[in-house]
Amino acid sequence: MHMKALIIALLLGCCNLSVAQSFKSTESITTFFSSAPLEDIKATNNQGTSLFNGETGGIAFIIPIKGFQFSKSLMQQHFNESYLESDKFPRATFKGKVTGYDLDKTGIQEAVADGDMTIHGVTRSVKIKGKFTNGSTGLKMEAKFPIKVADYDIDIPKVVFYNIAEEVEVSVLFIYEEN
């Protein structure tokens, strides 16, 4: 529990999230999908944490790399040891600002998150299109976007080049409650 409190404190600090209109994730699902000539690879992670400030649009999330689960244990081992080097780079993060939503409206709204994504120790500015759903069950944010592995200095050995795509599709879903 100490680690979770530390992560929330870091998220609050990096995004200047105030108490009013502040939301924290209660559930998350992050998946990535790689479609390559020899096989498709999919992994799922439900250990992500996110904070969102509805007044300022500030948003941050942390995804622990070792939380990704694969159908084959050898894929998971290679992912953590050879590609993402999860002992050296234990998490992926995003911090930025969301625009294009109105918390006073219910239903689905298109939105854009603009900020910095850090994966494998490399930080890049990104713009991610997604949607917010504001309803009786609470606030939900979801997005699907491509990531080029080379942009984050993730080396794909030539031996497995046909097994892993140069661009993977990442999907994130966060369900929030008022903080």
N, C-alpha and C positions, 0 to 999 in steps of 0.2 A: 504494500500500500504506500510505503514511503516513496517509491519510484514514481507512482502515479501522481502523487501530490507534487513532486518535483517537476514532472512534465507539465502539469497544469500551471504551476507557477511560471515556468519558462514561457509557455504559450501566452499567458497573461502579460508578461513583460515584453515579449517581442511584438505584440500587436496593439499595445495600449488599449486593451479591452476594458471598458468601464463596467460598473455593476449594472446600470440600466440597460435593458434590452440585450442582455448577455445570455448566450446559449452555450451549453456544452453537450457534446455527443453522448448518447446513452448506448447507441449501437453503431457499428460500422461494418462495411464489407468493401474490401478492396480486391480487385481481381486484375490479373494481367493475362493476356492471351497472345501467343506467338504462333502465327501460321507460317510454316516453312515447307519446302518441297517434301521432306521425308516424314515429318510428323508435326502435329499441333501440340502446343504445350500450354497448359492452363494452370494457374495457381490462385488460391484464395486466401485472404487474410482478414480476420475479424477483430484484430487487436488495435486498430487505429484509434486515435483520440483527436478530437477537434473542438475548437472554440470559435464562436462567431458572435460578433457585435452587430446587432441589427440596426443601431443608430449610425455607426461610422462605416459599416461594411467590412471592418477588419475581420480577417479569417486566418486561422492557422490550423495545420494538422500535422501529426507525426504518425508515421507508419513503421513499426518495427520490422526490419527485413526478415528476421528469423521466424516471423509469424506467418509467412507464406507457406501454405500446405500444397503439396503436389500429389498426383496419383501414384507416382513412382518415387520411392525413397532415394534412388540414385540421382534423379533429376534434382531433388531438393538439396542433396549434398553438393552437387556440382554448382547449383545456383548460389548457395551460401559460401562455399569455399573458393571456387574458381572465378565466378563472374561478378557477383556483388560484394564479395569479400566482407561478409556481414560481421565478422569479428572486428575488423578495422573500421567499417562504416555501418554501424548497427541500425541506422534509421534513415528513412526518406522523410523530408519535410517540405512543407509549403507554407509560406506566409505572404499575405497580400491583402487585396481589397476586392470586394464583390460590388458590382454595380448592376442596375437594371431590375431591381426588385422593390416591392413595397410591402412591408410587413402588415400593413393594415388591410391588404387584399387577401382573400382566400383563393385557393386553387393553385394551378401550376403557372409559374412565371419563368420565362427565359432570363438568364443572368450571365454575367461574365466575371470571372475571377482573374485578376491581373496581379502577378507577384513573382516571387522567387521560389523555384523548385530546386531542392538539393537532393541529389541521388549520387551514391558512390563518391561522396566528397566533392562533387562538382555542383556549383550553383548556376542556374540559368534563369533568365527572365522568361516567363511564359504567360500566355493568355489562354484561358480555358473557358469554353462555352459549356454551360450546364443549365440545370433548372432547379428552382426551389418549389416545393409544394408546401403550402401553408394551409392547414385544415384543422378539423376538430381533434385529430390524433396528434397534432404538434407540427413541428417544422422538419422538413426533410430536404437535403441537398444531394444532388447526384450529377455526375459528369462522366463523360467518356472522351478520352483524348489519346493521341499517339505519342510515343516516346521513342526517339532514335537512340539506340544503345550507344552509338559512337559519340553522341553529344555529351554523354556522361562518362566518357573514358572507360566504358565496359568493353573489354576485349573479347571477341569471339574467335577462338582458335580455328584455323582453317580445317582441322579434322572434323569439327562439328558444324561448320558453316551452313550446311544444308539442313541442319536440325533446328536452327534458331534464326528467326527473322531479324533483319537489321532494324526493323521498327516493330514495337509491340504496342498492343492496345491496352490501355489502363482504364479501369472503371472504378469510381469511388462512389460510395453511398454513405451518408451520415444522417442519422436520426438524432435530433436535438431536443432537449428540454430546457426550459428557462432556468438560468443559473441563479 
